[in-house]
Amino acid sequence: DEGKGKIVDWLAERADMVVRFQGGHNAGHTLVVGENVYKLSLLPSGIVRGTPSFIGNGVVLDPWALKDEIARLGAQGVVATPETLRIADTCALILPFHRDLDGLREDASGAGKIGTTRRGIGPAYEDKVGRRAIRVCDLAHLDDLGPQLDRLTAHHDALRAGFGEPPIDRARLIAELREIAGFVLPFAKPVWRDLNAARAAGKRILFEGAQGVLLDVDHGTYPFVTSSNTIAGAAAGGSGLGPSGVGFVLGIAKAYTTRVGAGPFPTELFDKWGEYLQTTGGEIGVNTGRKRRCGWYDSVVARYATRVNGFTDYFLTKLDVLDGFETLKICTGYTVDGRHYDYL
C-alpha cells in the first residue's frame, strides 16, 4: 500500500531481473505505465517492462490464479513466456480446499477475525510447514502422489468434517491438477540455480516484497499478520540466492499510515481527516476493494521496520496527499498505563 509497485516499476527498468520471494496472490500491486493501469497479484512487477521475472521457492502458488493473471495481462499486451517468467519448481501450491478452509475459518472466528483475503495463503503455508504440501515439481509426477495425498487428506478431511464439509474428492483434485499442469510446468525451473548464475555474471537482481513489515509472521502485529516472513532477510531463503547476495535494501513508506483489515493501529483517525486521507490518497485495496484505515505517520513503526530489515535507504511517498492539512502530527512513542515506550 506504500507505492511499492510504482517504485519497483521504476527500478525494474534498471534491473536485469525481478524476483518475488514470499507471499502469494493475496496482495495487489498497481503499476501505471503511460495510459495503462496494470494490477498484479502474483507476478513480479518487472513482467510489465519485459524484465525477466522469477517466482522464488518462498512463494505459495495458486496455479489457476497464475493462469488468470497471465491471461489478463496478455489482454493488455504483456506476454509472459517461459523465457520471461520462471517459477521455482519447489513452490508449494495453493489448492481449492485451501481457499475453502480459509473462508470457513474466517467465518467461524466471530470477533477473532484476522481479515484474510480468503485466498488460501495461510492454509497452504501450514501444509508446507507440515510437510504435506503438493509442490510445482509434483505436477510432473501426479501418478506418484498417493502417499502425499494420504497425508494431506488425513489432515484436511478431519478439519472439513468439523465444519460440516465433505472430505476432499481426491479423483477430482488429481483431474484438476492434471488439467493445469501443462500450463504451469513450462515455467518451472531451478530458480536458485539461475539466480546464482546471474549473480556470478554480475547481473542486477531486484527482490520484490509483497506485504508490509508489520504483516511479517514473526515481526508483525501477531496474529493480525500474513503467513510468511515479509522482511528483507526473507529474500535469501525465499529465492535460494543466499544472504550475501542482498546488498541494497530499500524501505518504502507513505507520509501517513494505513492498514487493511483488523489489527492494532495507534494513530488511526476516525474523523474527517481520516476520511480525507482515504479519499485523497485513493486508499482502497487492489484485491479486496476494502477501504484502508488511515492515520498519522508512525515513526515508532518506521524505526522498527528500518532495524529489522536493515534498510540502507528509505523512500517516502505520497507527501502531496498531506497538502490539505495546516497541522501534521507524527507519532514518536506510545504511553500505556502511564509507561512510555519508544519502540514497538
N, C-alpha and C positions, 0 to 999 in steps of 0.2 A: 504493500500500500504506500510505500515511501517514494515511488517514482523509479523503482529498480528497473522495470522494463525499459524505460526511456534511457537510463544510463547504460544498461547492458547493450542496448541497440547502438548507442554511440561508441562504446568500447569495442563492440563486435566488428566494426569496420576496420579496426586496428589490430585485431587478434587473428591468429591463424586457425583457431578452433575455439568452440564454446562447449562447456561441459556442465550438465546437471548432475548433482551428486547425492541428492536426498529428496524426500517427499514423493508426491505423485501428481495426480491431476486435480489436487484439492485447492491450489492457489492460482488465481488468474493473473496473467501478465499482459498488459496492454502496450502495444507499440504503435505509434503514429508515424508513418513514413509518407511524406507528401500529403496526398489526399486520402490515403488508405489507412484504415484502422485494423490492426491485427490483434486478435485476442487469443493468447496461448495459455495452455494449462500444463501440458506435459512436455512439449517440445522445447528445447533450448531456444532462447530468443535469437540466437545467431542465424537460425534457419531462414529468417526473413531476408537477411542480407546475402544468403548463399554461402555463409561461413560454415565450414564443416562442423557438424554438431554431434555431440556424444551424450548418451544417457548412461550414466555410470551405475555400478552394481548397488549403490546405496539407495537407488530409486525403486519404488514399487510400481509396477507397470500394469495398467488395465489395457489389454490388447485391443479391446473394442473401442475404448476411448481414444487410443492411439490412431486407429483406423479412421474414426470420425474426424479427429483433428487434422490429420493429413489430408483427408478429402476436403474439409472446409477451407484449409489453406490453399489447396490445389485450385479451388474455385476462384481464389483471389490471385492466382498466378504464381504462387510459391510451391514449387515442386520438391518433394522430399524423395530422394532416391537412396539406395544403399551406398552410394558414393558420398552423399552429403549428410546422411544420418546413420549413425552406428549405435546400436543398443547392446549393452553388456549382456553376454549370454547367461550371466549369473543373477540377473534381476529376478526378484520374486514377483509372481503375478498376482494381480487383484482379480478375483473371480466373482461370479454373480452372487454367491452366498455370502461373500464378504460385505457386499453392499446391503444385502438383506439384514445381516446381523448388525451392521452399523445403525441402520434405521430402527430396528426393533429395540436395541439397547437405548437409543436416544429417546424414543417414545415412552419407554418404561421408566426413565430416570426422574421424571417429575421435576422437582426443584433442583435436582442434581445434574440437570442438562449441561453438557460441556459446550454445545454449539458446533458440533461437527458438520462437515459438508455432506455427510451421509454417502460418501463415495467409496467406502470400504477400505480407506487408508489404514486406520488403526488395526482392524482385524487382520489385514494382510501382513502388517509388521509383526503382529502377535504370532502368526503362523510361521513367519520367517525365523523368529527367535525360538519358537517351539520346535523347530527342525521338522516341520511337516509341510512346508511351502512347496508349491509347484513353481519351477523357475522357467525362464525363457528357453534354456537348453533342453528342458524336458519335452518341449513341443516337438522335438525331433525323434522322441522315443516314447510316444504315447502308449504303445502296446506293452511297455515295461513298467507302467505306473502303478500296478496293483498294490504293492506294499506301501507306497506313499499314500495312495488313496485310502488304504485301511487306516493309517494314522490320522489322516485328515478327517475322514468321516466319523471315526470314533470320537473325535473331539467335537466336531460341529453338530453331529446328529443329536448329541446329548443337550447341547445348548439350544438347538432348534426345538427340541421336544419341550424344553422348559418354557418356551414362548408359544407353544401350541402349534408349531410349524412341522410339516412333514420332513422326513430325512432327505438328504441330498440325493438326487437322481443321478447316480454315477454314469449310467449309459448316456443320459442327455448331456452331462458335463463333458464327457470324452468326445461326443459328437460335436459340441460347440467348440472345443479346443482344436479338434481336427480341422474344423472349417476355418478357423482363424490362423492356424499355424502357418499355412502357406503364405499368408500376408506378412507375418512377423519375422519368420526365420531369415529371409534375405537380409534383414537389417542387423541380425545377431552376430556379434564379433567379440573377440577377447579384447575389450576396450582397454584394460590395464596395459596390455602389450603395445597397442597403438599409441597410447599416451606416453609411455616410457620411451618409445622410439622417437616420438615427436620432440620430447624434451631433449633427448640426446642430440637431435638435429638442430637445436636452438630455436624451436618454434615457440610462438607466444600463445600460451594456453590460458583462456579465461574461464574461471569457475563461477557458475551462476547459482546462488542460493534461491530457495523458493519461499521461505517463510521468515518472519522476523525473529530476533533473538529471544524475545520473551515467549515464543512458542516452542522453544527447544525443550525436549522431553526431560532433560536434566537441569538446564539452567533457566527455564522459563517459569511462568506462574502456574505451576503444577497444582491441580490436574487440568487446568484450562490451557492445554498445550497440544501440539501435534504429536505424532508418534515417532519422530525421528530427531536426530541431532541437527539443528539448523545452523549452528555456529560454524565459523570459517574452518576450524580444525577438522570438521567432518569431510571437507573436500578431499583430504588424503585417503581416508578409509573408504569413502563412498565412490572413489574412482580407481583406486589401485595405483596411484602415482607415487604416494608416499609423502610424508610431511616436508621433506627437503625441497619438494617441487613447488611449494607455495611460498612466494616471497612478498608479494604486494597484496595487502588486504584492505579493501575499500568498504567503509561503512556508509550506508545511505539512510538518512532520516529526514523527516519533514520538520518544518519550523514550528509545528504543533503536533500533538499526539493523537493517534486514532487507534481504535480496536474494533474488530468484528467478532460478534458472538459474546459469550459470557466470560466472566473473569474480572479480577480487580483492576481498577483504573482510578487512581487517586486524584488526578487532575481533570476528570471528566466534567464537562459543562452541560447543565441541564436547562440553560436559559436561552435567550435569543441569540447569544453569541455562539453557543454550541451549534445551534441551527444554522447560523451564518457560516461557520466553518464547514459544515456538512454541505451546504448549498453551493457556496463559492468555490470550495475545493473539489466539488464533484465527488464526494465521498460515498460511493456506492460500490459494493463488492462486485468484481467482474463475474465470478462464478455463481455467487449466491443471490445477487440482486439485493442484498440487505444493506440498509444504511449503516455506515460506520459510525461508531460512537466517537465523539470529538472532545478534545480538551487542550489545556495549555501544554507547552513543551516541558517535558520532564527530564531535567538534566541529571537526576539520580540514575534513571534508566539509561540515559546516554553514556554516562561514565561507566556504568556496569557493562553495557554492551561493548564499549571500547576495550575494556580489560579482558573480558572472557573471549573475545575474538582476536585480540592482538591487532587492532586496526593500526595500519600505518598511515591511512588517510581517511578523511571524513567528508562526505558530500551532503550539504544541507539543501533541501528542495522546498518548493512552494512558499518561499518567503513572500511572494507577491499576494498570496491569499490573506496575509495579515495587514494589507494596506488599509483596510476599512476600520482598524482599531486605533483609538487615540492612546490607549494604555495597553501594554502587553505584560503578562505575568509569566514567570518561569519558576517551576518547582525546583528548589535546591535541597530539600530534605523532607522527612516525614516526622510528625510528632504523634506518638502512640502512647496513650496512658501516661502522658506527661514526660515521656522519654523521647529525646531527639535522635533520629537516625539519618546519617548522610550516605547510606548505602541501602541496596535492595534487601 
